[in-house]
């Protein structure tokens, strides 16, 4: 009788432990992390035909052949990414988390409340980063645009 009692209590204890673990550690949704202004490669499940990004201001995605998805961080935050098959069935639902720039070369300078970002490797140069002061960001963007247009101009 004591062996039956022990087995029953062991089964009850095991069930309680399992329930406690499920409550304490809920299943985490898959999160895919990418840096702002960077691209990452994601392997997709078979038969994906359509990709949907919840907020394209945060991330962008480009579906490639062979089940490859290129995810680019556009702005800080998180959004969802859905992958559907041809019938419209969702085969993947994941969160895309876009975080700050990678690398130890980023230096942020505060002038009062105005923020400026620089890439310092080995010398510091202006770097456009979300959250920078509007004038600094616009001026830096203008310089980058002028430089790009000059590089593409025909030689006279």
N, C-alpha and C positions, 0 to 999 in steps of 0.2 A: 504494500500500500504506500509506503514512503517513497519508493522509486517512481510510482505513477504521479504522486504529489509533486516530487522534485521535477519530473519532466514537464508537467503542466505549468509549474511556476517558471521553469526555464523558458518555455514557449511564450508565456505571457510577458516575461521580462524582455525577451528578444523582440517581441512585437512592440512593446513600449519604447524600447531603445530605438528601434527603427523609426517609429512615429516621431520621437523626440528629435532624431537627427534630421528627418525631413522637414520638421518645423523650424529647427535651428538653422539649417542650411538649405534654404529653398533653391530650387534649380535656377542657376543663373542663365540669363539669355546670353547668347554669344555676342561679344563685343569686338568689333574690328577697329583698331586704332590706327590713325594716320595723322601725320603732321600737316599743319597748314602749309600750303604752297608746295606740297610734296605728293608723289603718287606712290601707291602700293599695289601689288598684284594680289588678287584673290582667286582661288580656284573654286569654281562653281559646281554644284551637283549636276548630274546628267540631265539632258533634255531641257535646259533653261532657254526660253525664247524671249522673255521680256524682263527688263529690270526697271524698278520704280524706286526713286529716291524721294523720301518724304519732304526734305527741304533742300533744294538745289543750291541755296546760298551757303549751306554748310559743307556739302560734298557733291561731287559729280562722279559719274561712273560711265565707262565706255566698255561695252560688251565686245569681246574679241572671239575669234574662232578658237575651237579647242577647249571651251569651258573656262576661258580666262576673262577676268574682269579687272579693269584698271580703275582704281578708286583714287580720286584727287581731293585733298582737303582744300576747301574754299574759304571757310570761315570757322571760328571757334564754336564749339558746342557739339551736340549729338543729334542725330536723325536716324530714321530707320531706312533699311534697304530691303526691298522685297524682290525675290526672284520667282518668276512664274513660268510654268510650262505652256505649251501651245493651247491647252484647254483652259488656261486661266487659273489653274490650281497653284497655290503658293507652295513652292518646294523649299524655300529658305526665307526666313525672316530674321534679320540681324540688326544690331545697332552699330552705327558708324560713329565713332567718337573722334572728333578733330581737336588736336591739342596744339600747343605752341610750337614754335620753330625748334628744330633739333640742333644740337651742336653747342659747343662751349664758346663760340666766337661772337655770340650776340651780346651787345652792350646796350643797355637802356639808360638814357640820360633824361632826367626831369629838370625842366626849367620852369619853376613854379608848378602849375598844373599841366603845362605842355610837355608831352612825351615825345622823344626822338629815339629811334633805334639805329644802331650801327653794327655792321659786320666787321669784326676786328681780327683779321688773320693774314698777315701780321700787322698791317696798318688798318685803321678804321675808315670805313666808307659808309655813306648813308645807305640805309636798308629800309624799304617800305614794309611796315608790319602793321596789321590791324590793331587799332587802338592808339596809333601815333596821332599827334596833333594834325589837324586838317591842313594847315598851311605847309607844314613840313612834308606831309604825305604827298600833297599836290605838287609841291616844288620838286620833290624827288621823282615823282612819276613823270613830270614834264621833262626833266633831264634825261630820264631813261628813254622816253618817247623820241626826243630830239636825237639822241645818240642812235637809236634804232633806225630812224628815218634817214639819217646821214649815212649809215652803213649800207642802206639799200638804194641810195641815190646813185644814178649812173655817173660814171667818171667822165669829166669833161676834158 
